[in-house]
Amino acid sequence: MASTVQTGEIEAFLAHLREERHLSPHTLAAYGSDLGQLNEFMKAKELGSSLLDLGKPELRLWLGRIADGAGPSTLARKMGSVRAFYRFYQSIGRLSENPAVKMRLPKLRRKLPLVISAETADELMSVADASSPEALRDAAVLELLYGSGLRLSELVNLDVSSIDLEDAAVFVLGKGKKERRAPLGKMSERALRLYLSERHQLFGKREEGKEPEALFLSKRGNRLGQRRVQEIVRKYGALAAGHAGVHPHALRHACATHMLEGGADLRAIQDMLGHESISTTQRYTHLSAHRLSEVYDRAHPLACAGTGKPNS
């Protein structure tokens, strides 16, 4: 991948995102790459000396140039980066208007996330046995991902101090370093108590009295990494669901969907999952409608094309 040139204006914008909005290094790199690409295009076409000089015609020219080699989601992301860049400079008085604000984005076909059934989730939660400290750890990992709807990054960053078993709660540091309190179900609480009783066996070779802060530990006593958690979920997902396509975020989706189907309020789910916008939570209503449609097509006699029996 060709390197991109970042100007002082871009660096100032990235510093704002890093220091004020606390975005991750990965997200910052994406913003920097998109804006650097626009900057290189501007220089090559001699459209100006600063990104702040560009208007809608120049941005349309750039969008048309990159459209041939990028899909709708990539184009949407790049335009999102550009909009945010100009919005920042508008907010500090460097621009009177955002030239990218009314530009049309390509329509995205949203792919529905994988959601396992409640029955499969129940089976998945019971697959890990109590034969070893690692198995107890795995059971607690699965229960927290599904029972409390944690993100993968939130789970691996938990410390022992993040868990309050007496109050049945877990304190999570979510996106933007915002802390929230998520409930622990009875099964999650039980799995955590069992794991914590044997967790000391995973300390590894450490100095006496140096207990690790991390809640979930590897065999060597280090904080469990995201890739290892993904492997754990795939392993037990294959045993319970019959395929290795189950991933940590699928358990978070399942948590939200099953709560919604059980009658939970959208606002309660939003607070529990740490969604900044209610619109993010509302997608689960569409997902539930899609699942209902699938069930209808399989089971209702009138959906079976006159066969008089459910589809097999």
Residue, then its C-alpha position, 0 to 999 in steps of 0.5 A: m500500500a502506497s504511503t500517504v502524505q499527512t499535512g499539519e491540518i490533518e495532524a491537528f485533526l487526528a490529534h483532536l480525535r485522539e485527545e478529545r474523542h479517545l479514538s483507537p490507533h486503528t481508527l486514527a490510522a484509517y482517518g489519516s490514510d483517507l485524508g492523506q489520499l485526498n491530499e495526494f490527489m489534490k497535489a497531483k491534480e493541482l487543485g490547491s495547496s490546502l484541503l481547506d481550499l477544496g469545494k464540492p466539485e473537487l471532492r466529487l472529482w476525487l470520489g469519482r476517481i476512487a469509485d472504480g477501485a472501491g466498494p460502497s462501504t469503503l467509499a462511505r468510510k472515506m467520505g465519513s473521514v472527509r466530512a468529519f475533517y471539514r466538520f472539525y475545521q468548521s467547528i473551530g471557525r476555519l470554515s464557514e461551511n462543510p463542503a462534504v456535508k450534502m454529498r451523496l454517499p453510495k447506498l449500502r446493503r446492510k448485512l445482517p449479523l450472525v445471531i444464534s438461537a437461544e437454544t444454541a446459546d444455551e448449549l454453547m454456554s454448557v459446552a465448557d466443562a470444569s475439568s481444568p482452570e482453562a475450561l472454567r475460564d472459557a466458561a466465564v468468557l462465554e457467559l460474559l460475552y453472551g450474558s452481559g453483551l460485552r465487546l471483545s475489547e471490553l472483555v479482554n481489558l477487564d481486571v479482577s477489580s472490574i467484577d462486583l459479585e456481591d452486587a452482580a455487576v461488571f464495570v466496563l470501559g467502553k468506546g471513548k473510555k466511557e465506563r458503564r455498569a453491566p449486569l451479571g446474570k446468575m449463570s455469569e456470576r456462578a461461572l465467574r466464582l468457579y473460575l476465580s476459585e481456580r484462577h491462581q493456577l494460571f498465574g505462571k512464574r511470578e514473584e510471590g505476592k505479584e498477582p496479575e490484575a487481569l481477570f482472564l489469564s492465559k496459561r502463562g499468566n498473561r492477560l488473555g488476548q483478543r485472538r485467543v478469545q476468538e479461538i475459544v468462541r470458535k472452538y465452542g461454537a463449532l461444538a454447540a452450533g455445528h460450525a466455526g463461524v461463531h465469533p465474540h460479536a455474534l454472542r453480543h448480537a445474540c444477547a441484544t436480540h434475545m433480550l429484545e425478543g424477551g420484551a426488554d426496553l430498547r433504552a435498557i439494551q442501549d445502556m447495557l451494551g454501551h451504544e452511543s446512539i439509540s439508532t444502533t440499538q434499533r437495528y436489532t428490531h429489524l433483525s428480530a423481524h427478519r428472524l420472525s420472517e424466517v421462522y414463519d417461512r419454515a413453519h406456517p402452513l400458508a407459507c409452504a406453497g400449498t404443500g399443507k405441511p411445514n418446509s423441512 
